Amino acid sequence: MRRLPKPFGEHPLRIWKAGIDKLYDDMDRWFEEATKSAFSLLPADWQMKTPRAEVCDTGENLVVSVELPGVEKSDLEVKVYPTYVSVNAEKRQQNEVKADSYYHSECYYGSISRNIPLPVEVDSAQAKAEFKNGVLRLDLPKKHQGDIGRKIDIE
C-alpha cells in the first residue's frame, strides 16, 4: 500500500479554528466599540456608575465610606445587614441656561445602588450614619461572638 505525502502547511482544522478565534475577537471588539459609542452619547452626569466604597477595620468597628457626589440626603437609603450594607440613591440634576435669544434645559434622573460585603458580622442595631459633602460614612460596631470555646483537660 502506498502512502500519500503529507500536505504542506497546517492541518485544515487548525486553520479553521484560527479563523473562528479571529471572528470571536472581531465580534468582541465590535461590541465594545458599539457600547462605548452608545454610552458616550449620554451626558457624563447621566452615566450612573457604581459608587466607590471603602471598608476600614478600626478594631472594634468597621468604617464604611461611600462616595455619592450630587446626591441629596433625602434621596439616599441605607440598610445595614449583619454581613453587608446596601446603599441606594436617586440622583436628580437639572441644568437650565437662559440667554437673550437662547434657552437650553436638561434633566438627568438615575438610580445608584451598591451592596458592600463586610468582612465580619456587625451589629446593625448600633450602626450610625453621617452624610456630608457627598460622602456617606457608616460606623458599624462588630458583633461580639458569644462563647468562643476553651481548651479543657481530658481526665
C-alpha positions as CSV (number, residue, x, y, z in Angstrom):
1,M,0.0,0.0,0.0
2,R,1.3,3.4,-1.0
3,R,1.1,6.3,1.4
4,L,0.1,9.8,0.2
5,P,2.5,12.6,1.1
6,K,1.5,14.9,3.9
7,P,0.2,18.3,2.7
8,F,2.5,21.2,3.4
9,G,1.4,23.8,6.0
10,E,-1.0,23.5,8.9
11,H,-3.8,21.0,9.3
12,P,-7.1,22.3,7.9
13,L,-8.9,22.1,11.3
14,R,-6.2,24.4,12.8
15,I,-6.7,26.9,10.0
16,W,-10.5,26.7,10.6
17,K,-10.1,27.2,14.4
18,A,-7.8,30.2,13.9
19,G,-10.5,31.7,11.6
20,I,-13.2,31.1,14.3
21,D,-11.0,32.6,17.0
22,K,-10.4,35.7,14.9
23,L,-14.1,36.0,14.2
24,Y,-14.8,35.9,18.0
25,D,-12.1,38.5,18.7
26,D,-13.6,40.8,16.0
27,M,-17.1,40.4,17.4
28,D,-15.9,41.3,20.9
29,R,-14.1,44.4,19.6
30,W,-17.2,45.5,17.6
31,F,-19.5,45.0,20.6
32,E,-17.1,47.1,22.8
33,E,-16.9,49.8,20.2
34,A,-20.7,49.9,19.8
35,T,-21.4,50.0,23.6
36,K,-18.7,52.7,24.1
37,S,-20.2,54.9,21.4
38,A,-23.7,54.4,22.7
39,F,-22.8,55.4,26.2
40,S,-20.7,58.3,25.0
41,L,-23.8,59.9,23.5
42,L,-25.2,60.3,27.0
43,P,-24.0,63.3,29.1
44,A,-21.3,62.5,31.7
45,D,-23.7,63.1,34.6
46,W,-26.2,60.6,33.2
47,Q,-23.8,57.8,33.1
48,M,-24.5,56.3,36.5
49,K,-21.7,54.3,37.9
50,T,-21.2,52.1,40.9
51,P,-20.2,54.4,43.7
52,R,-16.7,54.0,45.1
53,A,-16.6,52.4,48.6
54,E,-14.0,51.8,51.2
55,V,-14.2,49.5,54.3
56,C,-11.8,50.0,57.1
57,D,-11.4,47.9,60.3
58,T,-10.6,50.1,63.3
59,G,-10.6,47.2,65.8
60,E,-14.0,47.5,67.5
61,N,-15.8,49.0,64.4
62,L,-15.9,48.8,60.7
63,V,-16.0,52.2,59.0
64,V,-17.6,52.2,55.5
65,S,-17.2,55.3,53.3
66,V,-19.2,55.6,50.0
67,E,-18.8,58.5,47.5
68,L,-22.1,59.8,46.3
69,P,-21.5,63.2,44.6
70,G,-24.5,65.1,43.5
71,V,-26.9,63.0,45.7
72,E,-29.1,64.7,48.2
73,K,-29.5,63.3,51.7
74,S,-33.3,63.0,51.2
75,D,-32.7,60.7,48.1
76,L,-30.4,58.3,50.0
77,E,-31.5,55.0,51.5
78,V,-29.0,52.8,53.6
79,K,-29.7,49.4,55.0
80,V,-27.3,47.6,57.3
81,Y,-27.4,43.8,57.5
82,P,-25.1,41.6,59.6
83,T,-22.9,40.7,56.6
84,Y,-23.3,43.6,54.1
85,V,-24.5,47.1,53.6
86,S,-27.0,48.2,50.9
87,V,-26.8,51.7,49.6
88,N,-29.5,53.1,47.2
89,A,-29.8,56.6,45.9
90,E,-31.7,58.6,43.4
91,K,-29.7,61.2,41.5
92,R,-31.5,64.2,40.0
93,Q,-29.9,67.1,38.2
94,Q,-31.4,69.9,36.2
95,N,-29.4,72.3,34.1
96,E,-31.1,75.4,32.7
97,V,-29.5,78.1,30.6
98,K,-31.4,81.3,29.7
99,A,-29.9,84.0,27.4
100,D,-31.4,86.7,25.3
101,S,-32.2,84.5,22.3
102,Y,-31.2,81.1,23.7
103,Y,-32.8,78.7,26.1
104,H,-31.5,75.2,27.0
105,S,-32.7,72.8,29.6
106,E,-31.7,69.3,30.5
107,C,-32.8,66.9,33.2
108,Y,-31.0,63.8,34.4
109,Y,-32.5,61.1,36.6
110,G,-31.0,57.9,37.6
111,S,-30.5,55.3,40.3
112,I,-27.3,54.4,42.1
113,S,-27.0,51.2,44.2
114,R,-24.4,49.1,45.7
115,N,-24.2,46.2,48.1
116,I,-21.0,46.2,50.0
117,P,-19.9,42.9,51.6
118,L,-18.4,43.1,55.1
119,P,-15.5,41.0,56.3
120,V,-17.1,40.3,59.7
121,E,-20.6,40.4,61.1
122,V,-21.8,43.8,62.5
123,D,-24.5,44.8,65.0
124,S,-27.0,46.6,62.7
125,A,-28.9,48.0,65.7
126,Q,-25.9,50.1,66.8
127,A,-25.0,51.4,63.3
128,K,-24.5,55.1,62.8
129,A,-24.5,57.1,59.6
130,E,-23.4,60.5,58.5
131,F,-23.7,62.2,55.1
132,K,-21.5,65.2,54.4
133,N,-20.2,66.8,51.2
134,G,-21.3,63.8,49.1
135,V,-19.6,61.2,51.2
136,L,-21.6,58.7,53.3
137,R,-19.8,57.4,56.4
138,L,-21.1,54.4,58.3
139,D,-19.8,53.4,61.8
140,L,-20.6,49.7,62.3
141,P,-19.8,48.1,65.6
142,K,-18.6,44.5,65.2
143,K,-20.8,41.8,66.6
144,H,-19.1,40.2,69.6
145,Q,-19.1,36.5,69.3
146,G,-20.6,34.7,72.3
147,D,-18.7,31.7,73.7
148,I,-15.7,31.2,71.5
149,G,-14.8,27.9,73.3
150,R,-11.9,27.0,75.5
151,K,-9.4,24.2,75.8
152,I,-10.2,21.6,78.5
153,D,-8.1,18.9,80.0
154,I,-9.1,15.3,79.5
155,E,-9.2,13.1,82.6
